[in-house]
Amino acid sequence: MAADEKAQAKGEQAEGKVKKLAGGAVGNERLKAEGRAEESKGDLRAAKEKAKDAIKPK
């Protein structure tokens, strides 16, 4: 399950970057904002997974 979450986080980060760049290229502020939000969502998901990995017993 953790690999699934990590992959989803990377996907959200990438999709957010694309939206942010596309919004900037065409001057669409709403699209840029959506991209920033999605990228942040991916960043949070990745941070959550790193925290889970850090406390996981070895």
BELPE-V705743 format. One line per field, one symbol per residue. psi: psi as a letter, one per 40 degrees, with the letter a starting at -180 (. if undefined). A space follows every 10 residues. Layout:
psi: ???
//
This chain:
psi: dddddddddd dddddddddd dddddefhdd dddddddddd dddddddddd ddddehi.
//
